[in-house]
């Protein structure tokens, strides 16, 4: 699983921030690493330096192998909170998506009954 991090021009951090985000995403989504080709992380400050209640934004886009990408967004007061919220949303979305796919693969059909 490749992790790609981008920021808008208002977010400070550089290489240190990128390494930190890559490690955080890798750890949070490690159980899906074989099923994901890439996760894109976009961090932004929507008020461009002005302080607001929830002006930091983290958008995560995951690309499951052989399927359409899925994306989530979370707004918070800090980038750390925004990342954490977005990762929690994405983890829940992927758990649900992969559980449905796995369940569909295990179901019997009229044409392909198990044991027949």
C-alpha positions as a Python dict, from the first residue, in 0.01 Angstrom:
ca = {
    (1, 'X'): (0, 0, 0),
    (2, 'X'): (143, 331, -111),
    (3, 'X'): (63, 644, 94),
    (4, 'X'): (75, 978, -87),
    (5, 'X'): (51, 1299, 118),
    (6, 'X'): (-30, 1643, -22),
    (7, 'X'): (-97, 1973, 151),
    (8, 'X'): (-224, 2308, 42),
    (9, 'X'): (-1, 2614, 63),
    (10, 'X'): (-129, 2706, 411),
    (11, 'X'): (-19, 2386, 587),
    (12, 'X'): (332, 2388, 734),
    (13, 'X'): (524, 2070, 798),
    (14, 'X'): (737, 1945, 513),
    (15, 'X'): (911, 1607, 529),
    (16, 'X'): (851, 1562, 902),
    (17, 'X'): (475, 1598, 861),
    (18, 'X'): (473, 1367, 559),
    (19, 'X'): (665, 1090, 742),
    (20, 'X'): (437, 1127, 1045),
    (21, 'X'): (120, 1103, 831),
    (22, 'X'): (255, 807, 630),
    (23, 'X'): (331, 618, 953),
    (24, 'X'): (-8, 703, 1105),
    (25, 'X'): (-200, 594, 793),
    (26, 'X'): (11, 278, 757),
    (27, 'X'): (-55, 177, 1117),
    (28, 'X'): (-428, 258, 1108),
    (29, 'X'): (-493, 74, 781),
    (30, 'X'): (-238, -208, 813),
    (31, 'X'): (-503, -479, 816),
    (32, 'X'): (-615, -363, 470),
    (33, 'X'): (-267, -317, 321),
    (34, 'X'): (-297, -623, 93),
    (35, 'X'): (-629, -500, -44),
    (36, 'X'): (-535, -135, -105),
    (37, 'X'): (-303, -13, -378),
    (38, 'X'): (-281, 348, -262),
    (39, 'X'): (-413, 592, -3),
    (40, 'X'): (-404, 962, -83),
    (41, 'X'): (-403, 1210, 205),
    (42, 'X'): (-481, 1576, 149),
    (43, 'X'): (-441, 1820, 438),
    (44, 'X'): (-570, 2176, 424),
    (45, 'X'): (-646, 2480, 634),
    (46, 'X'): (-969, 2616, 494),
    (47, 'X'): (-948, 2954, 668),
    (48, 'X'): (-587, 3006, 561),
    (49, 'X'): (-435, 3098, 893),
    (50, 'X'): (-742, 3249, 1058),
    (51, 'X'): (-856, 3051, 1358),
    (52, 'X'): (-1194, 2883, 1347),
    (53, 'X'): (-1382, 2605, 1517),
    (54, 'X'): (-1323, 2342, 1251),
    (55, 'X'): (-1107, 2494, 982),
    (56, 'X'): (-855, 2210, 940),
    (57, 'X'): (-953, 1944, 689),
    (58, 'X'): (-824, 1597, 606),
    (59, 'X'): (-949, 1412, 300),
    (60, 'X'): (-849, 1049, 252),
    (61, 'X'): (-898, 859, -72),
    (62, 'X'): (-836, 485, -67),
    (63, 'X'): (-797, 281, -383),
    (64, 'X'): (-897, -82, -331),
    (65, 'X'): (-740, -317, -584),
    (66, 'X'): (-972, -370, -880),
    (67, 'X'): (-1247, -145, -745),
    (68, 'X'): (-1360, 216, -746),
    (69, 'X'): (-1186, 452, -502),
    (70, 'X'): (-1359, 558, -181),
    (71, 'X'): (-1309, 889, -1),
    (72, 'X'): (-1386, 1049, 335),
    (73, 'X'): (-1339, 1398, 476),
    (74, 'X'): (-1316, 1520, 833),
    (75, 'X'): (-1302, 1877, 966),
    (76, 'X'): (-1159, 1962, 1309),
    (77, 'X'): (-981, 2233, 1506),
    (78, 'X'): (-636, 2079, 1451),
    (79, 'X'): (-473, 1874, 1176),
    (80, 'X'): (-408, 1590, 1421),
    (81, 'X'): (-779, 1573, 1509),
    (82, 'X'): (-878, 1600, 1141),
    (83, 'X'): (-644, 1311, 1048),
    (84, 'X'): (-768, 1097, 1335),
    (85, 'X'): (-1132, 1156, 1248),
    (86, 'X'): (-1077, 1089, 877),
    (87, 'X'): (-882, 769, 952),
    (88, 'X'): (-1160, 647, 1181),
    (89, 'X'): (-1420, 714, 910),
    (90, 'X'): (-1209, 544, 641),
    (91, 'X'): (-1135, 240, 859),
    (92, 'X'): (-1508, 197, 927),
    (93, 'X'): (-1594, 241, 557),
    (94, 'X'): (-1334, -16, 448),
    (95, 'X'): (-1440, -266, 715),
    (96, 'X'): (-1797, -241, 591),
    (97, 'X'): (-1704, -252, 222),
    (98, 'X'): (-1473, -553, 251),
    (99, 'X'): (-1715, -739, 482),
    (100, 'X'): (-1991, -702, 223),
    (101, 'X'): (-1758, -820, -55),
    (102, 'X'): (-1637, -1117, 147),
    (103, 'X'): (-1993, -1211, 244),
    (104, 'X'): (-2105, -1196, -119),
    (105, 'X'): (-1822, -1433, -218),
    (106, 'X'): (-1928, -1689, 44),
    (107, 'X'): (-2299, -1696, -43),
    (108, 'X'): (-2450, -1987, -231),
    (109, 'X'): (-2629, -1914, -555),
    (110, 'X'): (-2876, -2117, -754),
    (111, 'X'): (-2612, -2189, -1016),
    (112, 'X'): (-2321, -2254, -786),
    (113, 'X'): (-2434, -2433, -474),
    (114, 'X'): (-2166, -2543, -234),
    (115, 'X'): (-2116, -2910, -192),
    (116, 'X'): (-2303, -2992, -512),
}
